Each structure stands twice: as C-alpha cells, then as structure tokens.
Amino acid sequence: AEQWAFDLARGAGGTGVAGGEKVWGEAGPRLWFSADGETWRSVDGGAGGPLATTGAEVVRDITAVGAGFVAVGSRTVENEQDGVVWFSPDGETWEEVEAPELGGAGRQELLAVVATDAGVVAGGLSAHGDDGQGKPYIWRSPDGRSWGRAKNAFPMSDRRHAASDLAVRSLTAGPDGSVTAAGGNDWRPRVWTSPNGGGSWEELANPVHGELFADGVSLLDAEAAGGITVALARE
C-alpha cells in the first residue's frame, strides 16, 4: 500500500495524524494515533469502517478537542459531494457525526478544522449558485458533534467569477482566541482573520500585489501572532 500523512493534532489524550492510503488502486482515508508520541496505532480506514462507509470518503484535516479529536473531509457519490465530520473521544474509536448542515444542494467540501476556546471551526467551500463556483464557507460547532448551518462570512475585495473554486484551505487558532484562515484560489489568494473564534471575519491585505507572483500563487497555510501574519504558498 501507498500511504501518506499530511496533518497532526496534539491534545490532552495524545496525538492524532490524518492521511490516506492507496491499496490495489483504491484510495481511502487513514488515521493514526499515539498516546505518547512513540507507540503508534493505525486507525482502520478500510471499506465499511467509520471513516469509509461508502468508499468515497476523503479526510482532509484533524484537530484536538480535549482528550478527543475531530476530523473533516468530504464524500462524493454519483457526483454529489457533501462535507463530512468524524468525532473520536479518544483518538482510536471514531464515528461519523450526523450533520445535515454539512451537505445539501450543490457541492460542499470541508478542507480545514481548528478548535478554539469558543468551539470548533471548520472551513472549506460550498457551490450552490448558478455559476457552479465554490465560495469560501465556514461551519461552527460548540463541541465537534453538533454543527450549525454553513456561513459565507468572508469579505472579498474582488468579486469576479472564475473557473476554479474559492475555498478556505487552512485554519489556525491564536492564543488570544483569534482564528486565521487562508485560501481563495491560485489567482485570488486570500487571508482572513477573526477576533472571536470564527464569529466574524476581516480580510487582510492581498499577499500578492503589483508584479509579485503575477502568474499566480496557491496559499497553503497562514498563522498570526503578535500582530504579524505569515503565510506559506507555492507558485
């Protein structure tokens, strides 16, 4: 099997790692857990398990909530894509959260999640308009189990339509309760900040301006502390 890991979260109960694997040409989600950072256990992501009930699931991100974890991703069945959240009280036993607010008409995809003192914030995209383009959306939960409706809370100084989706691709929490979101798309990279755990958002200055990265740049992550925001991207 080919396996990959792309995110980790450390909480009171241990460390969880999110990734995936490809077996016999079929790709699926895979999680790992360690209570001490040295001894690791693979969490079953095989067909029929809690992470892959249909075989069409993808896990994108993970965050620690107390001694447990919340993972987010999506499921695509017959061209119908919906966001999915999984919850674990201990990093080893997982269940899919029943949350109809993560789906609905059009496409929904969860790409990032972060826990704050005010609750859990998930970000991604929702595409339900006539143009079919994904727009950046967030979903909020007080505990990782119950989720509110999607909210397009992100100010955009540029409202042009484009062929590629606009989305929230990363979320990071600051020590002061703030949350930093990064994303947009390759031609319109965006960074937003929320002072209140994702309740309201402000657009930061465009990191691409003038002749800097005129051919486009894809933001991968951003974090803020002490009044300074640092973003990582690829051309």
Helices and strands as residue ranges (DSSP letters): E 2-11, E 14-23, E 26-34, E 41-43, E 57-65, E 68-77, E 80-88, E 95-96, G 100-102, E 107-116, E 119-127, E 135-141, E 167-173, E 179-184, E 189-194, E 202-203, E 218-225, E 228-234
